[in-house]
Amino acid sequence: MRLKNKTLTGVVQPLSYVDKMLRQQGFHRSGGDGMPTYDVVMYDSASSSTYFLRIPTNFTNSSTGKGEMTVKLGHPYLEAKFYMNTSEEIFFIPKSVREAAEHKLAEIADYLSSPSAPS
């Protein structure tokens, strides 16, 4: 399920800054040396279900001026852990889980779009 977050999608920042900030928020990086994807596991005790909140990134053609690569954040999405390889239309994500994911994304967007972020 794709989540709408206009303040996060499209943000461009140095990879080291994005990596550090997302790891501080509990995300884990995957993708090896390729385009990094960041995942965090969200557990819903009411339904005893586990979900992944995932933020994909793409390398940009620009750098920080210090030789560091920058990344552009893609559309975040939320999926049930056990349905990762099936069609997302066949399951329902509770509203409380969607709202928790959206709050987390809003917090991340605040950090990544703040003036204190390195340029």
For each residue, the residues with C-beta under 8 A, 3 or more apart:
1: 77 78 79 88 93 98
2: 75 76 77
3: 75 76 77 78 98 101 102 105
4:
5: 8 9 75 76 102 105 106 109
6: 9
7: 11 106 109 110 113
8: 5 11 55 73 76 105 106 108 109 112 113
9: 5 6 73 74 75 76
10: 72 73
11: 7 8 72 73 109 112 113
12: 60 62 70 71 72 73
13: 17 18 70 71 73 112 117 118
14: 17 18 64 68 69 70 71 118
15: 18 19 36 57 59 68 69 70 71
16: 19 20 68
17: 13 14 20 21 112 117 118
18: 13 14 15 21 22 36 57 71 73 112
19: 15 16 22 23 29 36
20: 16 17 23 24
21: 17 18 24 25 108 111 112
22: 18 19 25 27 29 38 55 108
23: 19 20 26 27 28 29
24: 20 21
25: 21 22 40 104 107 108
26: 23 40
27: 22 23 38 39 40 55
28: 23 38 39 40
29: 19 22 23 36 37 38
30: 36 37 38 39
31: 34 35 36 37
32:
33:
34: 31
35: 31 56 57 58 59 71
36: 15 18 19 29 30 31 57 71
37: 29 30 31 54 55 56 57
38: 22 27 28 29 30 54 55 57
39: 27 28 30 52 53 54 55
40: 25 26 27 28 52 53 104
41: 50 51 52 81
42: 50 51 52 53 78 97 100 101
43: 49 50 51
44: 47 48 49 50 51 94 96 97
45: 48
46: 94 96
47: 44 94
48: 44 45
49: 43 44 80 81 97
50: 41 42 43 44 80 81 82
51: 41 42 43 44 78 79 80 81 93 97 101
52: 39 40 41 42 78 79 80 81 84
53: 39 40 42 76 77 78 101 104 105
54: 37 38 39 76 77 78 79
55: 8 22 27 37 38 39 73 74 76 105 108
56: 35 37 73 74 75 76
57: 15 18 35 36 37 38 71 72 73 74
58: 35 71 72 74
59: 15 35 69 70 71 72
60: 12 69 70 71 72
61:
62: 12 70
63: 66 67 68 69 70
64: 14 67 68 70 118 119
65:
66: 63
67: 63 64
68: 14 15 16 63 64
69: 14 15 59 60 63
70: 12 13 14 15 59 60 62 63 64
71: 12 13 14 15 18 35 36 57 58 59 60
72: 10 11 12 57 58 59 60
73: 8 9 10 11 12 13 18 55 56 57 76 112
74: 9 55 56 57 58
75: 2 3 5 9 56
76: 2 3 5 8 9 53 54 55 56 73 101 105
77: 1 2 3 53 54
78: 1 3 42 51 52 53 54 93 97 98 101
79: 1 51 52 54 83 84 88
80: 49 50 51 52 83 84 91 93
81: 41 49 50 51 52 84
82: 50
83: 79 80 86 88 90 91
84: 52 79 80 81
85:
86: 83 90
87: 90
88: 1 79 83 91
89:
90: 83 86 87
91: 80 83 88
92:
93: 1 51 78 80 97 98
94: 44 46 47 97 98
95: 98 99
96: 44 46 99 100
97: 42 44 49 51 78 93 94 100 101
98: 1 3 78 93 94 95 101 102
99: 95 96 102 103
100: 42 96 97 103 104
101: 3 42 51 53 76 78 97 98 104 105
102: 3 5 98 99 105 106
103: 99 100 106 107
104: 25 40 53 100 101 107 108
105: 3 5 8 53 55 76 101 102 108 109
106: 5 7 8 102 103 109 110
107: 25 103 104 110 111
108: 8 21 22 25 55 104 105 111 112
109: 5 7 8 11 105 106 112 113
110: 7 106 107 113 114
111: 21 107 108 114 117
112: 8 11 13 17 18 21 73 108 109 117
113: 7 8 11 109 110 117
114: 110 111 117
115:
116:
117: 13 17 111 112 113 114
118: 13 14 17 64
119: 64
